[in-house]
Amino acid sequence: MFNTSSFHKISHLIIFMAQKPQRLHHQIAGTTLQSTSKRARTITTQTQSSMKEAFSNYADYLNTLNDKRERIVKASRDITMNSKKVIFQVHRIGKNNKEEVLDKAENDLMTVKNQYISRLAKELGGTDFWKLRGAYSPGVQEYVEAATFFQFCKTGTLLNLEEINATLLPLCDPSFEPLQINILDYLLGLADLTGELMRLAFGRISDGELEFAEKICRFVRDIYRELTLLVPHMDANYDMKTKMDTMLQSVVKIENACFSVRVRGSEYIPMLGSNVPSSLLLGVPDSEF
């Protein structure tokens, strides 16, 4: 006969045996979840710390870069201001003071290079200076304009990019990549040069130096012709295309002035500095009226 008490004991044992692994499973699972959670918290903390450090380093880099940019902008403004002084000095040139004016302009140009561009070169040393081009480009363009203007008035030739960059090499630390003016800034400065040459041509006409004015006319025309061949192959650059339009206007104004004086020169005798009185209408001496 089947013993019910034994049955109950066996039943309880079976239930106990069935429940024990389940509780063990829950215990193991709970321990694993707690361990995984602790590791996740540890990894999250380390990641946050690394990200915080990376952001802090990047913020320091941006602050340093902004400070450098401000100093470079200041140097560019100084270059622009003092280069303009060189241009104004060259415009004082006349029949009797050419050597004196050009000597003074040459000394001023050397000061711009050795004092202000040298400071710019030191700021840009050891950096990818092309990244900061927007901060110093206006000053460099003005320096190109002043240097090429002086060179033309002294020798009648164009100062090319290679020659300008060669003068900058002694200003740079030899352990770093030297500061070099790029082709775009050179061409933009050259485009501005034509405006100064137009003013110079009008001044020479007023002083009766028509041959010098015609030389300027040919020089400006040659620059414009060469750039019309080059600019279409450049990357889209609004500033360059705008300056090309202005350059064409300068060429036309110089040509018209030289043509008018050459063809109707007698009408311009008083303007050209002659002591002979004449009528501005007919170009004949007043004594014939």
C-alpha positions in Angstrom: 0.0 0.0 0.0 1.3 3.4 -1.0 2.5 5.5 1.9 1.0 9.0 1.7 3.5 10.5 4.1 6.4 9.2 2.0 4.7 10.7 -1.0 4.4 14.1 0.7 8.1 13.9 1.6 9.1 13.1 -1.9 6.9 15.8 -3.3 8.4 18.4 -1.0 11.9 17.1 -2.0 11.1 17.4 -5.7 9.6 20.9 -5.2 12.7 21.9 -3.2 15.0 20.4 -5.8 13.1 22.2 -8.6 13.1 25.6 -6.7 16.8 25.6 -5.6 18.3 25.9 -9.1 15.8 28.6 -9.9 16.8 30.6 -6.8 20.4 30.0 -7.6 19.8 31.2 -11.1 18.2 34.4 -9.8 21.1 34.9 -7.5 23.7 34.5 -10.3 21.6 36.7 -12.6 21.4 39.4 -9.9 25.1 39.3 -9.3 25.8 39.5 -13.0 23.5 42.5 -13.5 25.0 44.3 -10.5 28.6 43.6 -11.9 27.6 44.8 -15.4 26.0 47.9 -14.0 29.1 48.7 -12.0 31.3 48.2 -15.0 28.9 50.4 -17.1 29.0 53.1 -14.5 32.8 52.9 -14.4 33.1 53.0 -18.2 30.6 55.9 -18.4 32.6 57.9 -15.8 35.9 57.3 -17.6 34.3 58.3 -21.0 32.8 61.5 -19.5 36.2 62.3 -17.9 38.0 61.8 -21.3 35.4 63.8 -23.2 35.6 66.6 -20.6 39.4 66.7 -20.9 39.1 66.7 -24.8 36.6 69.6 -24.7 38.8 71.5 -22.3 41.8 71.0 -24.5 39.8 72.1 -27.6 38.5 75.2 -25.8 42.1 76.1 -24.8 43.2 75.6 -28.4 40.4 77.9 -29.7 41.2 80.6 -27.1 44.9 80.5 -28.1 43.9 80.6 -31.8 41.6 83.6 -31.2 44.3 85.5 -29.3 46.7 84.8 -32.2 44.2 85.9 -34.7 43.7 89.2 -32.9 47.4 89.8 -32.9 47.6 89.0 -36.6 44.7 91.3 -37.4 46.5 94.1 -35.5 49.8 93.4 -37.4 47.8 93.4 -40.7 46.3 96.8 -39.9 49.8 98.2 -39.1 51.1 96.9 -42.4 48.2 98.4 -44.2 48.6 101.8 -42.6 52.3 102.1 -43.1 52.2 100.7 -46.7 49.7 103.5 -47.5 52.3 106.0 -46.2 54.8 104.6 -48.7 52.3 105.0 -51.5 51.6 108.6 -50.5 55.3 109.3 -50.4 55.8 107.9 -53.9 53.0 110.1 -55.2 55.1 113.2 -54.2 57.5 112.4 -57.0 58.1 115.2 -59.5 60.5 116.5 -62.1 63.1 117.7 -59.6 62.7 115.5 -56.6 62.5 112.0 -57.9 65.7 110.7 -56.2 64.9 112.3 -52.9 61.3 111.0 -52.8 62.3 107.5 -53.8 65.0 107.3 -51.2 62.5 108.2 -48.5 60.0 105.7 -49.9 62.6 102.9 -49.9 63.5 103.5 -46.3 59.8 103.6 -45.3 59.2 100.3 -47.2 62.1 98.7 -45.4 60.6 99.7 -42.1 57.3 98.1 -43.1 59.0 94.9 -43.9 61.5 94.7 -41.0 59.1 96.0 -38.3 55.6 95.0 -39.2 55.8 92.1 -41.6 58.5 90.6 -39.4 56.1 90.6 -36.5 53.5 88.9 -38.7 56.0 86.3 -39.7 56.8 85.5 -36.1 53.1 85.2 -35.2 52.5 82.8 -38.1 55.7 80.8 -37.5 55.0 77.1 -36.7 51.4 77.3 -37.7 49.4 76.5 -40.8 49.4 80.2 -41.8 47.2 79.6 -44.7 44.3 78.9 -42.3 44.7 82.5 -40.9 44.9 84.1 -44.4 41.7 86.0 -43.9 43.2 87.8 -40.9 46.3 89.1 -42.7 45.4 89.1 -46.4 44.4 92.9 -46.5 47.8 94.0 -45.1 49.7 91.7 -47.4 47.8 93.1 -50.5 48.5 96.6 -49.4 52.2 95.8 -49.0 52.3 94.2 -52.5 50.7 97.4 -53.9 53.2 99.6 -52.2 56.3 97.5 -53.1 55.3 97.1 -56.8 54.4 100.9 -57.0 57.8 101.8 -55.7 59.6 99.4 -58.0 57.8 100.7 -61.1 58.6 104.3 -60.2 62.3 103.5 -59.5 63.1 101.1 -62.4 60.0 101.0 -64.6 59.6 97.2 -64.1 57.2 95.0 -62.3 58.2 93.4 -59.0 57.1 89.7 -59.4 55.9 87.4 -56.7 59.1 85.4 -56.5 61.1 88.5 -55.8 58.8 89.7 -53.1 58.8 86.3 -51.3 62.6 86.2 -51.5 62.7 89.4 -49.4 60.6 87.7 -46.7 62.8 84.7 -46.1 65.3 86.5 -43.8 62.3 87.5 -41.6 61.3 83.9 -40.8 62.6 81.4 -38.3 64.5 78.8 -40.4 63.1 75.9 -38.3 59.6 76.7 -39.5 57.9 77.0 -42.8 58.6 80.5 -44.1 55.8 83.0 -44.6 55.1 83.3 -48.3 52.6 85.5 -50.1 50.2 83.4 -52.2 49.4 84.1 -55.8 45.9 85.4 -55.1 47.0 88.1 -52.6 49.7 89.1 -55.1 47.2 89.5 -57.9 44.8 91.4 -55.8 47.5 93.8 -54.7 48.6 94.1 -58.4 45.0 95.0 -59.4 45.0 97.8 -56.8 48.4 99.0 -58.2 46.7 100.1 -61.4 44.5 102.6 -59.5 47.6 104.2 -58.0 49.3 104.2 -61.4 46.3 106.0 -62.9 46.6 108.8 -60.3 50.3 109.0 -61.0 49.7 109.3 -64.7 47.3 112.2 -64.2 50.0 113.9 -62.0 52.7 113.4 -64.6 50.4 114.9 -67.3 49.8 117.9 -65.0 53.5 118.4 -64.7 54.0 118.1 -68.5 55.6 114.6 -68.4 53.5 113.1 -71.2 56.1 110.4 -72.1 56.1 109.2 -68.5 52.3 109.1 -68.5 52.3 107.1 -71.7 54.8 104.7 -70.3 52.4 104.2 -67.3 49.6 103.7 -69.8 51.4 100.9 -71.6 52.4 99.3 -68.3 48.9 99.2 -66.9 47.5 98.0 -70.3 50.0 95.1 -70.2 49.0 94.1 -66.7 45.3 94.1 -67.6 45.9 92.1 -70.7 47.9 89.4 -68.8 45.3 89.2 -66.1 42.4 88.8 -68.5 44.1 85.7 -69.7 44.7 84.4 -66.2 41.6 85.2 -64.2 39.2 83.0 -66.2 41.2 80.0 -65.2 41.2 80.8 -61.5 38.7 79.5 -59.0 35.7 81.7 -58.5 36.8 84.8 -56.7 34.5 87.7 -56.4 37.1 90.2 -55.3 39.4 89.5 -58.2 36.6 89.8 -60.8 35.4 93.1 -59.2 38.9 94.5 -59.3 39.2 93.5 -63.0 36.3 95.8 -63.8 37.9 98.6 -61.8 41.2 98.0 -63.6 39.6 98.3 -67.0 38.2 101.7 -66.0 41.7 102.8 -64.9 43.1 101.7 -68.3 40.5 103.6 -70.2 40.9 106.8 -68.1 44.7 106.8 -68.6 44.4 106.1 -72.4 41.8 108.9 -72.8 44.0 111.3 -70.9 47.1 110.5 -72.9 45.2 110.5 -76.2 43.6 113.9 -75.4 46.9 115.5 -74.5 48.7 114.0 -77.5 46.0 114.9 -80.1 44.9 118.3 -78.6 48.0 119.0 -76.6 48.2 122.7 -77.4 44.9 123.2 -75.6 46.5 121.8 -72.5 49.7 124.0 -72.4 48.7 126.0 -69.3 47.8 122.7 -67.5 51.2 121.2 -68.6 53.1 124.0 -66.9 54.1 126.1 -69.9 54.7 129.8 -69.4 53.2 130.6 -72.8 49.7 132.0 -72.5 47.1 130.5 -74.7 43.4 130.0 -75.2 42.0 126.8 -73.8 39.4 126.8 -76.6 41.6 127.2 -79.7 45.1 126.5 -78.4 46.6 129.6 -79.9 48.4 132.5 -78.1 46.3 135.2 -76.7 48.2 137.8 -78.7 46.7 136.6 -81.9 43.2 137.6 -80.8 
